[in-house]
Amino acid sequence: MELASEGCSYNYVVSAHKPTAVRHSVVGNFTSSSDLNLIISKVTRVEIYTLTPEGLKDVADVPIYGRIASLELFRPPGEKKDLLFFTTERYKFCVLYWDAENQLQTRASGNLADRTGRPVEHGQIGIVDPDCRVIGVQMYDGLLKVIPMDSMGFQEAFNIRVDQLQVLSMEFLYDCPRPTVALLYQDNKDARHLRTYEISIKDKEFVEGPFSQNNLDPGVSMIIPVPGPTGGLVVVGESVIMYVRKKRSADDQAVKSIQVQATIVKAVGRVDPDGSRYLLGDTLGNLHMLVLSHDSQRVVGLKLEALGRISAPSSLSYLDSGVVFVGSLYGDSQLIRLHPEAVDPTQPSNFVEVMDVWTNLGPIIDLAVVDLERQGQGQVVTCSGKGPDSSLRIVRNGIGMIEQAAVELAGIKGIWNLQNSSSASFDTYLVLAFVGETRILEINAEDELDEAEIEGFDAEQQTLYCGNMVGDLLVQVTAGGVRLLSAPTGALLDQWLPPPGLQINVASASPSQLLVATGHGNIAYLEVEEGKLKQVGHHKLDTEVACLDITPIGEDSGRAALAAVGTWQQQLLLFDLPALQPLLSQDLGEVIPRSLLFAQFEGVPHLLCALGDGHLFTFHVDPPTGELSEKKKLSLGSKPMTLKTFHSNGVAHVFAASDRPTVIYSSNKKLLYSNVNENEVNLMTSFNSSSFPDSLAIAKESGLTIGSIDEIQKLHIRAVPLGEQARRLAHQDSSHTFLVTTSSEPSGSGVSQEQIRLVDDQTFETVDVLPLHHYEMACSCASLTLADDPNPYYVVGTAYAIPDEQEPTKGRILVLESKPGKHKLHLVFEKDTRGAVYTISGFQGKLIAGINSRVQLYDWQLQKDSSRGLVAGAGQSGLVLALYLACRGDFIVVGDLMKSIYLLMYKAEEGVLEIRAKDFHSNYMTAVDILDDDTYLGAEINYNLFTVRKNSDAASDEDRNRLEVVGEYHLGDMVNRFQRGSLVMQLPDSETARIPTLLFGTILGIIGVIASIPREQYQFLEKLQDCMRQAVNGVGGLSHEEWRSFSSDRKKGVCKNFIDGDLIEQFVDLKRDTMQWVVDRMGNGTTVEELSKTVEELSRLH
């Protein structure tokens, strides 16, 4: 797949890791009137869970074609379950419901945008009247959009003028005769006040409300409506919490307040329906309970109780029985339980038990792509989180195996686990088949693998199958026959021999049945009855049998009703049992099947068929009829595969052993495939022994390995808490270290202390720390070799953030060395600069830095004392702020604060750095990179990606000086860093192996992949993308085409030369008839199988 002359103008964007930062969460009865649901907004995705006795069960996870700004559940009169209302940052609103077919459907949607108006600074507000008479949305300063509701549904929206421009918080009050809103606002003198207004739907205006409160505490930022009969509001400030309601008499005490320790509350969750208790979470992760004492009619007092520490919350949702969901934008989200007593006697002030953790990578502030395990597979290390929740995160693809034992045994042809009793909780034996012999291993008294014997076993022949049978029996199948043994004693009880002149070549069994192929197309079906083998059926095919399986699926786990047979004529046959009558035949193409397996994933029966070329067919099976449906084909490797079921944490999965071993598992009824971080694996079996609990035994060419495996998931994330804010990181291969810059929380003086940490790249322990100066902060770092100096250095760029300075006027460049094995940071050289060193990079043996508005080159030169130092060379001024740099050849691409992308060229002979071209659009940049010599990639502050191209061959100077915009795409999230590399190990023969890829990290925790593709493939995928837009309806009727269109404050444009891989890869999840509809619309002679294979190949990019 070679790129043509257009270079990297066409790009495929896909998420390797979906967003994980949680902005909103709500609790209600959404999927049914009896279900308690938790609904989570991850800004561009919505996840729905049901609370069960076992915990939270995921029901749906759907992409939203917009950025969710507000989210509420409500239940209009007459409805049996709740409706979900949300607004997006692009002024759309949606009302969703859950239908009888368990699908998310749209009740209402619309565009609330006005032609004029200034967008609100403090974020959109979307609120629902508790009596479901109106919905209120504030999207513009000075206007409240009101959507009336009645028994007929939603009526036409109208605007009400709001005199208060800086609204900080707005809520509907409970139990009011007319819809009544409370506004917390700030006036032009920065004083904060509270007003209430009734909404007159008839007159479409505000009417003065029941109460108001002027000159509140300067730090108040949030109001909480309290349900009746007490009613009123809680006003939350930084150092005071007050309760306010309408006065009922002249001497009525309508205001209650308490002083609290200074804090900033970010999230509130109501505990009791009557509003007597609320959970409050602050920016530092302190959780409090606010108790409103009342005498059934009025609140008589407030009390705030500290409960313990949680992640810094963005949302708090009380579920049931003391269980609370903590949603976080800046740390891991949590499921916690509140206890009446301290959880740990050593921490008497902690009443919080963390039950479960949802890993959050957001915000990804910086990232590096490294190969820590030296396996040729990239891992991503990120600076994630904010403040006390900040950490390093190590993200790797695939499932890792932790080796516990290894035996050098070449030539293993088969491997099985056996128990010596049906009541045994552990496996006793490991049976290994070789050409011409069988060997048995068991765990001895010293917990070591030792050779053993089973009395009735035929060790002089190669075992084709062995396993435990019902009734404390074992079975061994060899070419010469079937042997039935007593499991406790090993005594031979019975045997079945093939007819004269025939021998068994393939076998499969259930706990009470056997199916064997005896050559020349003969298949014999045996059953075990009262310690005897009994032949029940026989069938003759006109071709040889290549593989077969009778693993039970359906109701009876001990007995199979279906048999699958793969033949040398590339056919898959299904038979019913015990009659052994043919049910159906399926053509498999031109390759012989090598392994078959019936398997149940999340209760859905499947038949898997592995071919000799590494391809896999998957089918849904109807157990009563044997009917096959939902046929899909994908490539898992390039060599023959063997399939085997194993269990992990009580759930069945399938191991596909081949040159690219893979675990097949299911999530949300969808089959997923995850690489195992092992080289070629020939065979696998479960081996659950007392010494090796829940382990797998795998056979390779070189021998046998026993080990346990990671949790079954595609990406594995390890956290290294730092207790400080991680800002920048760089990796140095030679010293096996990372350099990480961190900042501590501000001290009493209000100034945070910054330091440079040296971190071991295997243990991730901090091995050295270098503090920076007072007011000094690290802005950039890199690992470089400079000039002809063979030593690799870490280079750190800093700035002095002096109070009252509008922008930094000085900074430093520090050249540091960490010698291999010493793990110490040594300052080699420092250079003062006239501004902040926002970015640094290596460039032709020199150092290049972006310092305020200047791009500056430095030479690494020998000085008079024979030491080396940085000497300023060529430079280029005229930018606003040079924040990002990327270099290639003689060219430097600069991302400017406001002026988009500049292209600089270094002329070595003249020693000058000149501006060759620039993008004349105004873009506030967040990251840049170089795709090829002529194509450059940028990310900007309005969540867009774009590519520009230099016009070297243009006729006029004006055109040559302009970077032409060739691609535009709305990602929907802010990118902080691009890095070249890949998360997956590419197969040499894979079509995706030659596609150049970049990784990026975002604020919401997305790790994305950008792959440059040839023009022909882009045109094919663009057509598929158009078909998918029609086949997959956006939630709430939101348009995918509009969502992916470039949109900023200054410019609107269609999506061009970018493909949305997340949409493309949904193709393999479609129902078969929808897949066929898409293929028909494509109209280029392709088939469902071919298109599925193309999409599966693309998914290999991540």
ABEGO torsion letter per residue (X at the ends): XBBBAAEAABBBBBBABBBABBABBBBBBAABAABBBBBBBAGABBBBBBBBAAEBBBABBBBBBEBBABBBBBBBBGBABBBBBBBBAAGBBBBBBBBAAGBBBBABBEBABBABEBBBAAEBBBBBBAAGABBBBBABBGBBBBBBBBAAEBBBBBBBBBABABBABBBBBBGBABBBBBBBBBBAAGBBBBBBBBBBAAAGBBBBBABBBBGBBAABABBBBBBOAAEEBBBBBAABBBBBBBBABAABBABBBBBBBBBBBABBBBABAAGABBBBBBAAGBBBBBBBBBAGABBABBBBBBAEBBBBBABBBBABGGBBBBBBAABBBBBBBBBABBABAABAABABBBABBBBBAOBBABBBBBBAAGAGBBBBBBBBEBEAABBBBBBBBEBBBBBABBBBBBGBABBBBBBABAABABBABBBBBBBGBBBBBBBBAAGBBBBBBBAABBAABBBABBBBBBGGBBBBBBAAEBBBBBAAAGBBABBBBBBBGBBBABBBBBAABBBBBAEGGBBBBBBBBGGBBBBABBBBBABBBABBBABBBEABAABBABBBBBBAAGBBBBBBOAAGBBABBBBAEABBBABBBBBBBGGBBBBBBBBAAGBBBBBBBBAAAGBBBGBBBBBABABBBBBBBBBBGGBBBBBBBBABBBBBBBBGGBBBBBBBBBBBBABBBBBBBAABBGBBBBBBAAEBBBBBBBBBBABBBBBBBAGBBBABBBBBAAAGBBBBBBBBBBBAAGBBBBBBBBBBAAAGBBABBBBBBBGBBBABBBBBBBEABABBBBBBBBBBBBBGBABBABBBBBBBBBBBGAGBBBBABBBBBBEBBABBBBBGGBBBBBBEABBBBBBBBBBAAGBBBBBBBBBBBGBABBABBBBBEABBBBBBAAAEBBBBBBBAAAGBBBBABBBABBBBBABBBBABAABBBBBBAAGBBBBBBBBAABABAAAAABBBBABBBBAGBBBABBBBEBABBBBAABAAAABBBBBBBBAAGBBBBBBBBBAAAAAAAAAAAAAAAAABBBBGGBBAAAAABBBBAABBBBBBGBBBAAAAAAAAABBAAAAAAAAAAAGAGBBAAAAAAAAAAAAAAX
